[in-house]
Amino acid sequence: MKLFYVMGGGWGHLYRVHTFIRQFAISDFKILSNNPLAQQLFSTDEVINVPGGTREEVISHIHHFLNTITFDELYVDTFPAGLFGELRATHRKSYYLARRLKWKAYQSNVRELPIRFDTTFCVEELEPAHHEYVKFASVHVASIALEYPPPHPERIPTSRIPVHKPLWLVVHSFDKEEVETLLYYAQTAARMEKQHPSFVVLSDQTVDDPEIVHYAWLPACDWFPIADRIFTGGGFNVLQQVKDFTQKVTAIPFPRQYDDQAWRIRQLRLV
């Protein structure tokens, strides 16, 4: 059995791993995650829920699962030593899915007995110091492009699509305050540009304005071809999926301890 370590909030970690599993046709796997959204992408049988609590309690739960679950291969998403630096060397085959990290902020988590990865799969450009660590900690390093499924706007019932006005999307997840920030920015832009669009928020978070249409729609990319504007954050997955629609996109970087959203937005020239 293959165990995927997928710790962290939002859709990012989960959807990246979901895409990787589908792309490489991986079967017989479990998802070890503290994210309550996990069961919206994976079946109940595929998810091992890490209970919440203090940092020490969460680490204790992770160690318990790693010591009691029978698995042959370990796949670690984003954090090579774990979210808290709790992962240690293992005799099992290990793989690392590496996206860009703020390495200076994270590197103190890498202590003694680091995991030796059979292969690191880099899904975007890493900071130089992070890349040097990856070369040190890996037998093989491979750059890969994740293949996200194409949008299928025909899946959207026509009754759900606003008509007679431009369609402006707000796409974000997990953090209600950030969703509201994006919506406020989009509404402000509409007023300044003297536009009168229909706003549709695609999020697991609801909005309190009764005049705003909200759908917890997956995948959000189904809406991208029919949207006139797209407002989103600087997360990894969504910026991968808007690459064919950059002329429509306004992306706002949100502060993250380890994720450099501002760098990612600059790479796509969305600023």
C-alpha positions in Angstrom: 0.0 0.0 0.0 1.1 3.6 -0.7 0.7 6.2 2.0 0.5 9.9 1.0 1.4 12.4 3.7 -0.8 15.4 2.9 -0.7 17.8 5.8 -1.9 21.5 5.5 -5.0 23.5 4.8 -6.9 24.5 1.7 -7.4 22.6 -1.5 -3.8 23.0 -2.6 -2.1 20.0 -1.0 -5.1 17.7 -1.6 -5.8 18.6 -5.2 -2.1 18.4 -6.2 -1.9 14.9 -4.7 -5.2 13.9 -6.3 -3.9 15.1 -9.7 -0.6 13.2 -9.2 -2.4 10.0 -8.3 -4.7 10.2 -11.3 -1.9 11.2 -13.7 0.3 8.2 -12.7 -2.7 5.8 -12.3 -1.7 5.0 -8.7 -3.9 2.5 -6.9 -4.0 0.9 -3.4 -3.3 4.1 -1.5 -4.2 6.0 1.6 -4.2 9.8 2.3 -2.9 10.8 5.7 -4.2 14.3 6.3 -5.4 16.7 8.9 -7.5 18.5 6.3 -11.3 18.3 6.7 -11.7 18.7 2.9 -10.0 15.4 2.2 -13.2 13.4 2.0 -14.5 15.7 -0.7 -11.8 14.5 -3.1 -11.1 11.0 -1.8 -13.4 8.3 -0.5 -13.9 7.6 3.2 -11.9 4.4 2.9 -8.9 6.3 1.3 -8.6 8.9 4.0 -6.9 8.5 7.4 -7.9 11.6 9.5 -5.2 13.1 11.7 -7.0 14.6 14.7 -6.5 18.2 15.7 -5.0 19.5 18.9 -1.8 21.1 19.9 1.3 20.8 17.8 2.6 18.0 20.1 -0.7 16.2 20.0 -0.8 16.3 16.2 2.8 15.1 15.9 1.9 12.2 18.3 -1.0 11.2 16.1 1.1 11.3 13.0 3.8 9.1 14.6 1.1 6.7 15.8 -0.2 6.2 12.3 3.2 5.9 10.7 4.1 3.2 13.2 0.9 1.2 13.0 -0.2 1.5 9.4 1.2 -1.2 7.0 2.5 0.5 3.9 5.3 -0.1 1.4 5.8 3.4 -0.1 5.7 6.8 1.4 4.8 9.9 -0.7 5.5 13.3 1.1 3.8 16.4 -0.3 5.5 19.8 -0.1 7.3 19.4 3.3 10.3 17.0 3.1 10.6 16.6 6.8 6.9 17.0 7.5 4.8 20.1 8.4 6.4 20.2 11.8 9.7 18.5 11.1 8.3 15.3 12.5 9.2 12.9 9.7 12.4 10.8 10.0 14.4 8.4 8.0 12.5 5.2 7.0 13.4 1.9 5.4 10.5 2.2 3.0 10.7 3.6 -0.5 10.0 7.3 -0.2 9.1 9.9 -2.7 8.8 13.7 -2.4 6.4 16.0 -4.3 8.2 19.3 -4.2 6.6 22.6 -4.9 8.2 25.9 -4.1 8.8 26.6 -0.4 10.0 29.6 1.4 13.1 27.6 2.3 14.6 30.0 4.8 11.4 29.9 6.8 11.1 26.1 6.6 14.6 24.8 6.8 14.8 24.7 10.6 12.4 21.8 10.5 15.0 19.7 8.8 16.9 18.0 11.6 18.8 14.9 12.1 17.9 11.6 10.2 16.2 13.2 7.2 14.2 11.0 4.8 16.3 9.8 1.9 14.0 10.0 -1.1 14.2 7.5 -4.0 12.8 10.2 -6.3 11.8 13.8 -5.8 9.3 15.1 -8.3 9.6 18.9 -8.7 6.3 20.4 -9.9 7.6 24.0 -10.1 10.9 25.9 -9.8 12.4 25.6 -6.3 14.4 28.2 -4.5 18.2 27.5 -5.0 18.8 26.4 -1.4 15.7 24.1 -1.4 16.9 22.6 -4.7 20.3 21.9 -3.2 18.7 20.1 -0.3 16.6 18.1 -2.7 19.7 17.0 -4.6 21.3 16.0 -1.3 18.3 14.1 0.0 17.3 12.3 -3.2 18.7 9.5 -5.3 16.9 10.9 -8.4 15.4 14.3 -9.1 12.8 14.8 -11.9 10.9 17.8 -13.0 7.3 17.0 -14.0 4.3 19.0 -15.2 1.1 18.0 -13.5 -1.7 17.3 -16.0 -4.9 18.8 -14.8 -8.1 17.7 -16.5 -9.4 20.3 -19.0 -12.4 22.4 -18.1 -15.9 21.1 -19.0 -18.2 24.0 -19.0 -21.0 21.8 -20.4 -21.2 20.2 -16.9 -22.6 23.5 -15.6 -26.4 23.5 -15.8 -27.5 26.5 -17.8 -29.9 27.5 -15.0 -26.9 28.2 -12.8 -25.1 30.5 -15.3 -26.1 34.2 -14.9 -27.2 35.8 -18.2 -27.3 39.2 -19.7 -24.3 40.5 -17.7 -20.6 39.9 -17.7 -19.6 36.9 -15.5 -17.0 37.6 -12.9 -15.7 34.7 -10.8 -14.1 34.7 -7.3 -12.2 31.4 -6.8 -10.7 30.6 -3.5 -11.1 28.0 -0.7 -10.7 27.3 3.0 -10.3 30.8 4.4 -13.6 32.8 4.6 -11.8 36.1 5.2 -9.7 35.7 2.2 -12.7 34.8 0.0 -14.4 38.0 1.3 -11.2 40.0 0.5 -11.2 38.8 -3.1 -14.9 39.5 -3.5 -14.5 43.0 -2.1 -11.6 43.6 -4.5 -13.7 42.4 -7.4 -16.6 44.6 -6.4 -14.4 47.6 -6.0 -12.9 47.0 -9.5 -16.4 46.8 -11.0 -17.3 50.1 -9.4 -14.1 51.8 -10.6 -14.5 50.4 -14.1 -18.3 51.3 -14.1 -19.1 47.6 -14.8 -22.2 45.7 -13.6 -21.2 42.1 -13.7 -22.8 39.0 -12.1 -20.5 37.7 -9.4 -20.2 34.0 -8.8 -18.1 32.8 -5.9 -16.7 29.3 -6.2 -15.6 28.2 -2.8 -16.1 25.8 0.1 -16.7 28.9 2.1 -20.1 30.7 1.9 -20.5 34.4 1.6 -22.9 36.5 3.6 -24.2 38.7 0.8 -27.5 37.3 -0.4 -27.1 39.0 -3.8 -23.9 37.0 -4.5 -24.3 33.6 -6.2 -22.2 30.9 -4.4 -21.4 27.4 -5.5 -19.1 24.8 -3.9 -18.1 23.7 -7.4 -15.3 21.2 -8.2 -13.4 21.6 -10.3 -13.7 25.4 -10.5 -11.9 25.3 -13.9 -15.2 24.3 -15.5 -16.2 27.9 -15.2 -13.0 29.5 -16.6 -13.9 29.4 -20.3 -17.3 31.2 -19.8 -16.0 33.8 -17.3 -15.2 37.3 -18.3 -13.0 37.9 -15.3 -11.4 35.6 -12.7 -10.3 36.8 -9.2 -8.2 34.4 -7.2 -5.3 34.0 -4.8 -1.8 32.8 -5.6 -2.1 29.1 -4.8 -0.3 26.4 -6.8 -3.3 24.5 -8.3 -5.4 27.4 -9.4 -2.5 29.2 -11.1 -1.7 26.0 -12.9 -5.3 25.8 -14.1 -5.7 29.4 -15.3 -2.6 29.4 -17.5 -4.8 29.3 -20.6 -6.9 32.2 -19.3 -4.3 34.6 -17.9 -5.8 37.6 -19.8 -8.9 37.2 -17.6 -7.1 36.7 -14.3 -6.5 39.0 -11.4 -4.5 37.2 -8.7 -3.8 38.5 -5.2 -1.1 36.9 -3.1 -2.1 35.9 0.4 0.5 35.6 3.3 1.6 32.1 4.0 4.3 30.8 6.3 5.9 28.6 3.7 4.2 29.3 0.3 5.5 32.2 -1.8 2.3 33.2 -3.6 3.7 36.5 -4.8 6.6 34.8 -6.6 4.1 32.4 -8.3 1.9 35.3 -9.5 5.0 37.1 -10.9 6.0 34.0 -12.8 2.7 34.1 -14.7 3.0 37.8 -15.2 -0.4 38.3 -13.5 0.8 41.6 -11.8 
